[in-house]
Amino acid sequence: MDGYLTATRSREMTPAQARPHHLRFVLMLVMTMSPFALSGSSYMLEFVRGLGVSYDPPATSGVRDILLDLYSFITDQLREKVRRLQSRYRGLPFFHLITDLWTERHGSGSYGSLVLRCIDPDNSAVAELHLGVAPFTGRHDSATIEAWAQRFLQRYGVRHEDVSSSTSDSGANVKKALTNLWPRWVPCAAHTMHLAVKASLGATGATGAAARRGHGGPSSVRATRGSRGNQATADLLSRGRKIANHFHKSPASVEKLNSVPFPGDDAPRKMVTETPGRWGSTYQSLVRFFTLMPRLIGFWDLDDLTAAQQERQLGRWDWEAVRHLIGVLQPAYEAGIAVQSSSATVADAFGLVCRLRRTIQLGVFPCPKAFDKPQAVGHEAIFDFLKADKGRTNVMELDGRLYKHENLSTTTARGSGGLREEAVAVVEILREELDRRFFHTSDDTKNWLSNDAVLAATLLTPGGAAMLSKAASRVGQDDPTGRARSAVMDTASHLALVEPTMPIQDQQLQMERNLCRTTLLGWDSDDADDAQVVTPLEAVERELDCFLATYVSADDAVSFWGSRSSEFPVLHLVALSLLGASGSSAASERDFSVAGLVLRKDRSRLLPEHVEMHCLVRFNTHLLPADLSSIPALSHGARLSTRSDMSAISVDTSAGGGSQGFSSDSGGDSVFDGSDSE
């Protein structure tokens, strides 16, 4: 191949002329996650020269320098944005921190993610400041995490008093660190739902193999304390995993499966393998099983199957259990997906939790019927069917396909149109797990009705006070609106006094003119000479009373407050500072997904500082100017100083015991809260 390469490096462009092209080239490497060595590849040089331009990509050392220039520029832009938000919020704590820890898959390095979330008062929209994925050195204990988080925030000019609340999974080390720094800590709702669903699907007591032999066995290491277990569902899911893994590893079986005729749905598809740490993967795997059921049945009827292919079959009763499990798991899956939205507030997350609990308590679930083929396949076909059907048929959408469904109850006896015992057990355990993890009566960290960040944001949502009262009534707890009001006023107490603006001065002059026109006293005035000076805290209290008495419902809380700054001149700023809280740590999980793609197997030796620069640039390309030539080139001394500042975030390993390999990564099966570990 090298014999066909004729291009050589040229120096026809001056450094100033080549600079914008270098910046674009490095951005291309970052966004496509390409290795630095691509810049010096002979094939890349041949490609560029073939375009008929005199440009040569930078050398590998030049790529590192330009990446550092981009990193430094974006860092300055983030600092400037932090300073602007600090001035707009007038002393209020308004940042809401999302964080998590992660250990790279193809090495032993550890990283941490920090995302700052808030409502930008200038456009009344949720803003996420991704501070990147930075190396984490030392033990994964609470003291080290505290020091790491504080140093990371200081780099971007974030003060301790700027942070209102924090969100993470329920890992004991991160939870303790965050609650020590900021008492208002919100557990990730998506992760908590995932743990509740896992507990409802898993087996406790005897292991699956021991249960099939009819003997007792050792306790399952994944057993959840206090759970009754669901061995039948665990066995069914275990068989389903074996079938999915067989097709995942056997291209020959996949080819045979796709060759089975399926009129109306003939597109080739693969099985979805279940991943224990991936939220909702069990439901997605069951849905794909159900949508491929006719093909799987036809596959097992083929004459030329091997013994391994023949033994992995599901019977009629197994398919019925799959249908029923889809029906009872769908509400939790939908709530888990919705709560991960980057624009959802913690009040929205609380509403989803309440809706999920209400749905599970009803005990009637729409389950897909057994079928020959779906009613419609694909986006356009679904709309055409719904338009022609006009609501006459009860249908539900699964995996881009419409199926007829039937409502089944947990209380109906088996054989009389009720749910199978596997699905009934899932519902019963899920009810207990949701109450234990979201509405715990003796542990405030597991009770969202005792969480000040949740209560304050929900109270400032139109109709939120009624929702708090109704939710507390349904779970048998006291009305938390009083505590929610105190949490709002506690936040408002940080509001700083500012010099009156011109409109406020004009209003004061108008009031003085009105006083000059009359000698009448106010009906509630005791002293005509006493000047009524209203403090910001008193203004917030008055406006809060007016809001609670006036507004009971609205579509979107953030848009509501953004459009009523004139009606509530002080309270609207307090409301926006509280509504930025997140009910999910999905932002950090998305950061780690990118970091995992950057640190793939063939790039496992990438330096941690380059991983950090990669991630920060990729997350914040929207902060770059349209004219890349305006990005300054750092001097040699400035580059050394910037690299030194990056390494300064490292936290020395503290003396003492403890396992250095412990991680709070929510993607693994070893994430338990305190009671789980017992």
PADRENMI-682377 format. One record per atom (N, C-alpha, C, O): x, y, z. Coordinates in steps of 0.05 Angstrom, whole numbers, plus 5000, padded with zeros to 4 digits. Layout:
! residues N
XYZ...
END
This chain:
! residues 678
501749765000500050005000501750255000501150454987503950245015505650485016506850554989507550794984506950364971508050434944506150614928507050744909503650624936501750804922501551074934500251254923502951124956502851384969505051564958507351484960504351784947506351964935506452234949508352384944504452304966504452564978506552594999506952395014507752815001509652885022508753135036507253295024509753185060509053425074510153675060512453665051508553875058509454125046509154345066507654315086510454575062510354795080509455045065510555265069507455015048506655245032504955445048504955685041503655355069502055535085503655645108505355495119503255895115504556005139503155905163500855815161504455905187503055815211500455965217498555845226500356225211497956385216495656295197493356275206496356225172494356135153493355855160490955795156495155685170494455415177492955385203491655175208493155585220491955555247488955485247488255295261487255635233484355555233483955275223482155135233485455185203485254915193486154715214484954495217488254775228489154605250486954565271486454345281485654785279483554775299481254605290480254445305480454635265478254475254479054175253477454005258481554125246482553855244482453725272481653495274483453865292483453745319480653705329480053515343478853895323476053865330474853615317473253465330475553565292474653325279475653075293474152875296478153075302479252845317477752805343477152575351477053025356475553005382472752895377471852715391471353005358468552935354468152655343466152525348470152565328470052295317471552095334471751855328472752195356474252025375476451875361476951645366477852015343480051895328482651935344482952125359484551745340487151775354488752005343488452085320490552115361492352335352494052255329494752425312494851995328496651905307495451935279496951925259492851985277491652015251492852255236492952255211493652455251494752705238497352645223497852775203498852445232501352375218501152135199503152045189498752035195498351805178498851875149498052085139500351695135500851745107498351745091498151895071496351585099493851575084492251845088490951935069492451965112491152225116492552435099491152605087495152435098496652625081495852595052495552795038495652345043494952295015492152395009491652514988490352365028487552455025487552765023486252875005488952895041488853185041490153295016489053485003492353185008493753284984491953224959492053374939490353014960488652954938486353154934485153164913485853314955483853514952484853764937483253944931487353764931488453994916489054234933489154454922489454204959490154434976492954394987494054174987494054624995496854615004497054585034499154645046494954475047494954455076495954175085495353975072497554175106498553925118497553915147497854115161496353695156495453675184497853705203500153655195497353785227499553825246500753565255499453355253503153575265504453345277503053265303501353425313503653035313502252935338502753135361500853185376505153235364505653435385503953685381503053805400503653765355501953995350499053945357497654125366498053705353495353635360494953675390492853785399496853585406496653615435496553905443494953985461498254075430498254355437495654495430494554655445494554425406492054555398489754455415487954615421489754205422487754105441487854255467485754315479490154315476490454475501489454755497488254875516489854875474488855145468485755145469484555325481484554935457481554915458480654875487478654995495482054705501481254655529481454915546479654975561483555065542483955315558481755515551480655655568481155545525479055735516476355655528474955835538475655405527473055315537472955355567470855425578475155295581475255335610474655625617473155685635475855815602475356095607472456165601471256335616471256055581468456105574466656005597464756135604467255775608465655665630465955845655464055885669468355935660468756115683467156375679465956475698467156475655465656725650462656675654461256845664461756445645458856385649458156355678456056435687459956235694459556205723459356485735457656535752461156665728461156935739458557085732457457225749457657055707455157185699452757085716451057245724452556825719450356705735450556785764448456835776452956805775453256895803452157175806450857235826452657355788451657625790448657635786447357805799447557465770444657475765443057365788440857465793444157185803442657055825443057205852441757125871444657405853444757585876445057445903443657505922446957255904447557125929446056875934446656725953443956815919442456565922444056325914445556335895443856105929445055845919443355745896441055695899444555715873443055655849444155415833442755305817446655335837447855105823446954845837446754835861446454645820445654385830447654185818447854155794449154055835451353895827450453605821449053485837451453495799451053215792453753085789455453195774454252875803456952755802456752445805454752335815458952315797459152025800462051955795463652125785462851715802465551615797465351375778463351235776467551335764467651125743470451025741472451175742470750755737473350625732473350525703471550395695475450605689475550535661475550225657476450075673474350145634473849865629476449715623476749485631478249845608480649705598483149785614485349775603482749875638485049945655484149975684481949905691485850095700485250125728484850415736484550475760484950595717484650885723481750945731479850825722481551145749478951235759478451525751480351685749475951585745475251855737472751945752471151775761472352205753469952315765468652515746470052645730466052535746464652725729463252925747462052855768463253175738461853395752460253545731461253635711457653565736455853725719454353925737453153845757454554175729453054385744450554445729450554505705448354445743445754485730444354715743444554755768443054885727441555115738439555205717439455105695437855395725436055535706437355805700437855965718437855855674438956105666436756325667434856305652437056525684434856725686434456885661432356995657436456905644436257065620434356945599433157095584434256675598432456555579430556355591428956225577430656325618428856145633428955865621426855745616431355755617431655485607433755345624435455465636433455075625435354915640438054925626438254875602440154985642442854995631444554785646444454775670446054635631447954435642450754515635451454535611452454555655455254615650456854365656457254285679457754235635459253985637462154065642463554165624463154015666465854085673467853865665470253885671466853655652468653455642468853205660467553185680470553025651471252785665474152795673475852785655474652835698477352885708478452635722476852485735481052595722482252365736481752385766481752605778481252155778480852145807482951955819482951715813484752065835486851905847486251875877484952045889487251665888486951615917484651425923483351325905484151385948482051205957479351335951479051575951477351165946474651255940473051275966470951165968474151425985472651466010471451756009472051915992469751806029468252066028470152306031469652506018472252286047474052516051475452586025475752816018476352386011477752435985475852545965476552725949473452445964471452545945470752835951470452995933470552905977469953175984472153365974471553565961474653295979476853465971477053485941477553705930476553265927476653265897474453455886475053615868472053425896469853595886470253885891469754055874471353955915471854235921473954355903473654575894476154205898478254305881477254335852478054515838475654145844474654155817472854405813473154545793471154465833469454695831471054955832470355155819473054965849474755205851476055275825476555505819476755075809478055125783476255295766477355465750473655275768471855425751470555665766468755785755471555725789470555955804467955915818466656115825467155665822464655605836465155615866466855465876463755785880463955805909462255595923460255495912462955525947461455335962458555425966456755255965458155685971455455785975453755805950451455865952454955755927453455765902451855505897449955505882452555295911451355035907448954995925449155025950446654945914444154905929443654615937442854565959444154435918443654145923445453985906446854085889445453725911447053535895445453285890443653225905446253155868444852905860446952695853448852755838446552455862448252235855446751975859444451975868448051745853446751495860447051445890448051625904446251215899446251165928448751045938448750925960450951065924453550965934454251105960454151345962454950945981455251056007457451266008457251456023459651225993461851415995461151685983461651895995459951685959459251935946456952075962456952315965455051915971452852025987453852166012452952386018455752046026456752166051458352426044458052626059459952416023461452646016459652886009460153106017457652835993455953055984454253166007453853406009453252996024451553096046453253246067452253416081455853176068457653336086458053616075458253806090458253636048458753896036456154056033456154296040454053936024451454066020449253886030448753676018447853956052445953776064443653696045442553476048442953856026440853786007441853605986442953685966441453345990442353145972439952985961438252915977439852945935437652805922438652545910440452555894437552315918438452065906437352045877435152135872438951925860438151895832435651725830435651495838433451845819430951695817431151465797430051255802432551515775432751295755434251055766433450825762436451115780438050895792436350745814436550505816434850905830433250785851431050605839430450395849429750705817427750535804429050285793427850065794431450305782432850075771433249865793432849625789434149955817434549765839431949635848431949405855429849795848427249685856426349465837425349255845426649525810425849325790427649075792426648855790430249115797432048885800431148705823431248465821430448835845429548685868426948525862426648305872425248645846422748505840423148275821421448085819425248275805425748065785427647845796427747625785429247915816431247725825430147515844427947535854431847315849431147095868432647135894434947225893431447055916432747055941432546775953431046605943434146725974434146465986435846275970438246325966434646055960436145855945436945955918435446115906439245865908440045945881438345795861436945605868438445885836436745765815437445465812435645305809440045395812440745115808439744945831438744725826440045045855439144895878436044855878435044645886434645065870431745055869430844845849428844705854432144825826431344625806431944345815430544155807433944315833434544045843432643975866432543735875431244175876429444115899430744125925429644025945433244235927434644245952435144535960434944715943435744575985436544845994439244915984440844735977439845165983442445265973443345505988441945606005445745595983446745835996445146075988444046085966445146276005443646516000444846665976447346675974443146775960444146925937445447175946444447325963447847235935449247475943447847725933448447945943446047705914444547935905441847965918440248135910441347805938438747825951438348085965440248195977436048195963435348455976434148396003432348226005435048536023434148476050431148526052430148736043429748346064426848376068425148296044422748296046426348236021424748165998424047865999425547696010421647805988420647525989421747365967421547115967422947485947424047335925422047275903419647305907423047205879421347155856422846955839423847015818422946705849424646495836423546425808425146385790420946425804419846355778420746545756421446475734420546805763421447015743424446995739425347025716425946955760428846935757429646705738431446735722428246475741428846255723428146315694429646245676425746445690424946515663426946705650427646675627427746915665429647105655432346975649433747055630433146785666435646645661435646495635437546495620433346365629433146225604433146415580434346365559431846645585431746845564434546955558435147005534436246995578438947095574440546885558442146965540440146635564441646425549440846425519442546395502438346465514437446475486438646725472439646695450438446955485439547195473442547175469443547265448443947065488446847035486447546845463449546875449445946635460446446445438446246585411448046545394444146745407443946885381446047105379446847175357446847215401448847425400451547315391453147455379452147065398454746945392454746765368456846675359452346715356452246525334451046665309448646685307452746765291451746885266450046685250448146765236450646425251449146235236446246215246444346205230445846225272443146225283441646475276439246465271443046705276441746955269440846945240438647045233442446835223441746815194439346635191437546695175439246415205436846235204434346375214432246345203434746525236432446665248431246865229428846875226432947025216431947225197430847105172429447235157431546845166430546715142427746615146426346555126426746605171424046505176422146725166422346955174420246645148418346845137416546965159415446815175416147225157414447365177413047585161413947815162410747525148409347725131408547975148407547945170409148205137408448455151410648565169410448795177412648405175414848495192417348335184418448175200418248365159420348205148423148325151425048205140423448545165426048675167427848505186426848415207430348455179432148295197432748445222433348685222432548305245433148425271434648235288434747995284435948345309437548195328436248185355434448355361437047995371436247985399437548225414439648315407436148315435437248515453438248375478436548255493440848375483441848245507441448415531441748655530440848285553440348435578443048495592444848325594443348745600445648845615444848915643443249105646445848775664444848835691445149125700443449215714447249255691447649535700446349745683446449985690445049665662443749855644440849885651439349695651440050135657437250185665435350105643435550205621433349935650431249865631431949645611430349585594434349525613435149335593433549075595433048945574432549005618430948755621428348795606427448615591427049025609424549075595425049075564423448955550427149205555427749215526428248935515427448865493429648765531430148495522427548335520427248185500425748365539423248215538421548305514420148145501421548575509420048675486421048565460419448485443423648555457424748445432424048145429423448055407424147995452423247715451420447695441419847535424418647865452415847845445415447915415413847785401416748125405416348205377417548005358416848005334419447835367420547625350419347355355420347155344417247345371416047085378415346915354416046675354413847005334413246835311415646725297415746495289417746885295420146795282421546585299422646385288421646635325422946435343421546175342422845955342418846175342417345925341417945785314418245545313417945945292418645825266421445725265422045525252423345865279426145775280426345505293427845335284424945465316425245215330423744985316424044755324422145045296420844835280422544745256421744555242424844875252426544795230427744515235428044435258428344375213429244095216432244075220433243875231433844275212436744245212438044395236440244495233436644395259437744535282439744355297439444105297441644475309443544325326442244285353440144395359443644115369442544065396442444315413440644355428444544485410444644735426442344915418441345065435441644915392439445095383436744985392434945135397436444715393433944595399433244615429430844645436435244605446434644595474433844875486432744885508434345085470433645355480430845435468430745595449428745325480426045385471424445495494424945435517422345645487420445735506417745615499416945615476416245525519413645405515411445615515411945855518409045515511406745695510406345855536405846095536406645715559406345845584408646045589408246255602411045995579413246185581412646435566413146655575411546405541410846645526408646815539408747055538406846675552404746825567405946985590405147215595407946865604409247015625410847245615410947465627412047215591413547445579411547675573412247905579409247615562407247825557406447965582406248215582406047825603405147945628407348105641406848315653409848005640412048165651412448425636413048625649412048425610412248675595410148875605410749115609407748785611405648965620406249085647405749325652407348925666407849035693410449195694410749365712412249145676414849295677414749555660416449735664412749575643412649815625412450075641413850265633410750105662410650355676413350445688414150675686414850255700417450315711419450395690421050575694419250265666421050335644420450615634422350775630417950685631417150945621417951165641418951375633417551115667418351315687421351345687422351575690422851125685425751145685426851295661428851445664425651265638426551415614425851705617427551875611423451775627422652055629424352205649424952445645425052075671426552215692429352285684430652445696430352155662433152205653433352445635435552515626431152575629431152805611432853035622432753085646434453155605436253375614434653625622435753795635432153645613430553885620428653835643427254015652428553585654426653525675427753635702430153615708425953755718426653855744426253635765425053425759427253685789426853485810423853465817422953255827422353685813419453665818418153485797416253335804419153495772418153305752418753015760417052835757421152975770421952705779420152605802419352375802419552785821417752715843414952645832413652455841413952795813411452735801411352465787409452325789413552395773413752135760413751905781412551695776415151945803415251745824412451695835411651475839410951915840408251895850406451755830404751595838406751825804405051695784405751395781403951235777408351325783409151045782407950895806406850675802408151005830407050865853404050825850402950615857402651035840399751015837399050805817397150655821400550785795400050585774400450305784398850125779402650265799403149995810401149915831400449685833400150115846398150045867395449975855393949815868394750075831392150005819391849715813389749595817394049585804393949295800392649205775392048965773392149375756391049305730392949405708393549635707393849215691396049285673395249205644394148985640395749385625395249305597397549135587399849225586396948885579398948695569398348635540396048595533400448605524400048545496398748265493399448085508397048235473395747975468397647805451399447905438397147545453398547365434397747435406395447505401399547415387399047525360400347355339402147195344399447405314400847295290402647505278404947445271401747745276403347965266402348225278400048245287404048435280403248685291401248835274401048775250399749015286397749165271399049365252398049415230401349475260402749665243405649665251406349615274407449715232410349705236411549965225411150025201412850115242414150365233412550615239410150605244413950835238412751095246410351165229408251225240410651165203408551245186406151055186403851135187406750795187404650595188402950615213400550575213404250685236402850705261400850945260398550915268401751165249400051395247397651335227395451425233398251195206396151125187394050945200391650985196394950755216393150575229391350725250388950685250392650895266391151045286389151225273386951265283389851345250388051525236385651375226383351465227386051135215383850975204382250835226379850805222383550755247382150605268380350785285378250695294381051035290379551225305378851135333376651175344380850995346380550915374378850675379378150625402378050525358376350295363377850055374376649885388380450035369382049805378383849885401385150095399384049725421385949765443388749675434389149435432390549865430393149795420395249925438394750125451397649805438399949925452402349895434402549705418404250085436406650085419408949955434409550025456410249765421412649625431414649605409414149485388417049715413419249695394418449785366419149655346416950015365416250115339414049965325413749975300412449805340410349645329407849665346408049695371405549645334402949665348401849385352401749225333400949325377399749065383397149115398396849315413395248935395392848935411393648865440395448715445392148985459392748925487390148865502387948935493390448745526388248685544389048765572391448745579387148855587387648935615387448695633385348565634389548645648389648415666390148505695391548705699388948375714389048455742390748265758391048025751391848365779393448195797391648035816392547845829389148115818387347975838385647755825384447595840385547745799383947535785385347275787387847255784383947065792385146795795386346705769385446785747388446545771389746435747387746265731386246105742387946295705386046155687383546305682381846215666383146535696380646695692381346965681379947165687383446985666384147245654385947415671386147655666387147305691388947465709391847435701392547285683393547585715396447575710397647305720396647185739399747215706401246985716402547045742402947275749403146825757404346865784407047005783407747145802408546975761411047125759410647425759412047575773408647515743408047805742406847905767407448125776405147745780403947825806406147865827406048055842408047685827410247715847411847965841412748105860412348035816413748275809412248525819413548695831409648535816408148765825408248785855408649005865407848565869407748575898410448665910410548835928412648565899415248645909415948925901417149075917415149005877415649275868414249485885415349695890411849425893410449605911411949655937412349875946412949435949414449455973417149615969417849775985418449555947421049685941420749985936422350135945418650065922418250345917417750495943418850715946416150385960415650515986418150526003418650716017419750306002422150296019424250486009425850586025424350535983426550695972425850985967427551155965423251045965422351325960420751445983420751685986419451275999417751386020418251236047416351156060420851206053421551066078420651226102421151466103419451096121418351236144420351306166419951486182422651166166424651216187427351316177429051386193427751326151430351416140429751646121428751606099430451896130429752126114431252136087430252256068433652006085435052006060433651836039434251866015431751666047430251506028427251596028425551446018426751826038423951926038423952196023424852396034422752195999422752435984420852645996421052885989419052566013417352756027418752886051417553056064421252806056422852936076425353066064427153146079425453086038427753196024427253496018425453556002428853676030428253966026428554055997427054225989430453935983430754015955428353935938427454095921427253705943424853615929422453775937420853855920422153825963419753965973419654255964417654345955421954385965422054675957421354705927419754875920422654535910422154555882419254485875418054605857418154285889415354195883413454415892411454455879413954535915412054745925411954975906409755095903414155045893414155265874413255195846413555355828412254945843411054865818408054915820406854825840406855045801403955085803402454825807402754635792400854815828399554565836401254385852400254165860403654465859405554285874404654245902405054035913403554455915402654425943400554205945400654045964398654205927396554005928397653725923396853535935399653705905400853445899402353345924402253105930403753525938405153435962403253325983403653125995400953475987399053386007397753115999397452946016397153085973395852835964397852605966397052385974400352655958402352435959402752345988402952105993402952536007403352466035400952316045401252126061398552386037396152256046396051966036395251786051396951916011396851646000398851456013398351216014401051566023403051386035402751396066404351266080400751536076400251546105402251706121402851636143403251926110405052106124403852376127401852446115405152546145404152816150404552996126406352946110402853196124403053396103405753546104406253666125407353536083410053656085410153946074412354056071407854076069407954346057409154546076410454736067408854506102410154696121413154676119414554886119414254436118417154406115418054506088420254626086416454466067417154576041417354876041419154996029415455006055415455296057417955396071419155596063418655256093421155326108423655306090425455466092423655096074425955056056426155276035428355366029423855376025423955596006424955846020426655996009423955906044424756146058427756126066429056336067428755896072431555866079433355936055435356066059432455856032433955926008433756226003435756355996431356346006430956626002432556806021433157036015433256696044434756856064437556926054438857106065438556796033441156866022441057086001443157165991438657175994438457385974439657645984438957746005441557745968442957985976441458235968440058245948441858445984440758705977442358835955444858805954441058965936442459095914441459375912439359445922442959535898442159815893439659815875439559655856437759995881435359995864436060065835437660235829434759925817435059985789433260215782431660305798433460325758431960555749428960515751427560685760427860285742424960245744424060255773421960365779425660135791424860135819424960415830423160495845426960575823427060855831424661015821423561175836423860965796421561095785419061025801417361195806418760775809416460695824416360825852414260915861418760855864418860995890418061285887416661395905418961415866418261695862415161725857413961915867414061535843411161535839409661505865407661635870410661325883409461285909409561535925407661615939411861675924412161925939410262135929409162295944409862145903407962335891405162275900403562455906404462015901401761945910401362025939399162115947403462005956403162085984402762385986401462486004403962535967403662825968400762905961399963135967399262725948396562795939394462735960392162825956395062595981393062506000394162526029396562506034392262556048392962556076391662316090391862286114390262136075388961906086390961706096392961656083390361576119392061366129391161096118388861056111393060916117392260646110390660526132390960586156388860336124386960226144388460076166387460046188390759956159392259796179394559946190396359826203394760206187397060366196396560456224394460556231398560416242398560506269399960766273399460916291401760826255403361076258403761186230405061066213402661426226402861546199405661606191406161636167407461636210410161716203412061486199414361526191411161236205412961006202413160936173411160886159415560926163416060846135416160536134417660416149414660426116414560136113416860046094416660086070418959936106421259836090420959536088421059396109420659436064420259146060422959016053424159096033423758826069426258686063425758476041423458396036427858386028427458176007426057926018424457806004426757846043425457606054422457646059420957466054421757886068418857946071417457956044415157866041418858056024417658065997417257785986415157725974419157605991418857325983416457195996414957045984416157246022413957126037411257216027409357066024411057476021408557586011407957465983405657385977409957465966409457355939408957055940407456955923410156915958409556625961406656575969405356395958405656735988402856715996401056765972399056625968401656965956400057035933400156815912398056745901402456695908402756485889401156235897399756125881401456155922400055915931397055945931395555755928396156195935393256245935392056285908389656265904393756325888392756405861392956185841391056125827395356055839395955875817395855585827397155515847394355425813393955145821394954945800395454715806395255035775396154855754397455005732396755235726399354875719400654985695402154765681402554545693402954805656404254595641407154555649408054335653408554775651411454755656412254965676411755205673413454885698414155065720416255265711416055505719418355185696420455365689419355585670420055815674417755515651416555715633414655895649414456135643413255785668411455935684412856165698412056395697415056095712416556305727418056495708418456725715418956395686420356565667418556785656419557005648415956735654414156935643412757105664411157275657413457075690412157225711414157375728413757405753416357465716418257615732417257885741418057985762415357995726414258255734412158215756411858395773410757995755408657945776409857865802408857935823412057705801413457625825416457705822418157535817417057955826419758055821421957925837424257915829421357835861423357715879423057415879425057265877420657315882420157025885420956875859421856645861420656995836421356855811424256775810424956565800426056945822428856875822429456645842431056475836428056655864428356435884427256175872428455965875425056185857423855945845425755835824426155585824426956005807428755905787431255775800432355585789432155885822434555775835434055495846435855335849431455445854430755185865429954975844430454735848428855065822427754885802429954755786429454565771432454855788434654735773435554465783437054325770434554385807435454125819434653895801432453905788436353695800435853465783435053225799435953185821433253065788432352825801433752575791433152355799435852615774437252385762440152465758440752695752441952265760444752305755445452215726447752155720443452215708443852125681445852295666447252205648446152555674448152725661450952625664452552615645451652535689454252415693454552145679456652085668452451995678452551735663453051785634454551635621451851995622452352055594455352145590456552075570456352295610459152365608460952125607462852115592460351925624462051685626461751515601463551375593459351525588459051385562461051495542462251345527461351755541463251875522466051805530467751735513466651815556469351755565470051455559472351395552468051285561468551005554469150965524470650785517467951135507468551115479471251235472472651145454472051435488474751555484476851355493478851315479476451235516478351045528477650755520477250585537477450715495476750445485479350265486481450355494478950015479481049825482483649895467485849855478483350015443485750075428486950345435488950435424485750485456486850735465487150735495486950945508487550505507487650485536490050615549490050655573492050695532494450825543494351125540496351265544491951235533491651515530492051655557490951555577493551865558494152005583491552115596489852205581491252105622488852205635488352495629485952575626490452665627489952945621488852975593487253165588489552805574488452825547485552725547483952825532484852525564482052445566480352675577478152715567481452815596479953045608479553255587477353365585481553325571481353535551479353445529477753595520479553185521477753075501474853115509473253225494474253035534471453045543470453325546468253385538472053505558471153785561470653915535468554055532472353875515471953995489469453875476467854025464469153615477466853485464464153585477462253615462464153615503461653695517460953985512458654065514462954155505462454445504463254575478464054805477462954425456463554545430461754775423462454945407459354795436457555015431458655275441457655495434460755275458461955515468464155625450465155845455464855475430466955565411465755775392463455755384467355975384466356175366466256065337467555865330464656195321464456115293467056155278467755995261468556365285471156415274473256295292474056425312474256065286476155925303478756065305480356025323479356245286481956385287482056575310484256665317479756645322479756815346480656675371481056815392480956415371481856265394484856315397486356245379485756425419488656495421490356245424489556045435492756265414494756055417496356115442497556325445496455915460497955955485500955955481501955815463502256105497505256095496506155835509504655695522508755785506509855545519509555545549508855345561510055785561509755805590506855775599506255655620504955885583502155855590501155565588499555475604502255425568501455145566502554985590501054815600504955035599505954905622504354965647503754785663503555215649501955295673499155165672498155075693497955145648495355015646495454725653493754615667497554585643497854305650498354265680497354075692499754455692500254445721497654475736497154335756495954655727493354695740491654445738490054385756491854305716490254065712491153845732489453705743493653815736494653615754494153685783494253505800493753935789493354025816490753925828490453935853488953825812486353725823486653455836484953375851488953315831489353055843489453075873490453265885488252875886488152865915489852645925489652415916491652705943493552495953491952285968489952345981492952045966491651825981492051856010494351886020489951866026490151896054491051646068490551426058492351676090493351446105491051306118488951416124491451046122489350886135488450656119489550606097486550506129485650266115483650326094483250566087482450126083480450156062481450046036483750036031479549966021480149845995480350065974478550215970482650075960483050275939481350225915480950405899480549975910479049915886476149965888474649915868475050055911472250095913471350325896472650535894469050285883467950495866464950505870463650305876463850745866460950775867459650765840457350855838460950665821459850655794457150515794456850285801455050665785452350555785451850355763449750235762453850315746453450125724453949845733453449655717454949795757455549525765453349405783451449545791453649155790451649025807452249055836450648975853454549175843455349195871454649455884455749535904452649605872451849855884449449815902447249755892449849835927447749795947447750025966449850155970445550085978445550276000446150136026446749896026446050286048446950166073445449916081446649716090442749926078441249696086441649456068441549226076442249506042442749286023445249136031445348896030447349296039449849166045449648986070451148796073447749056088447448886111446148616103445748446121
END
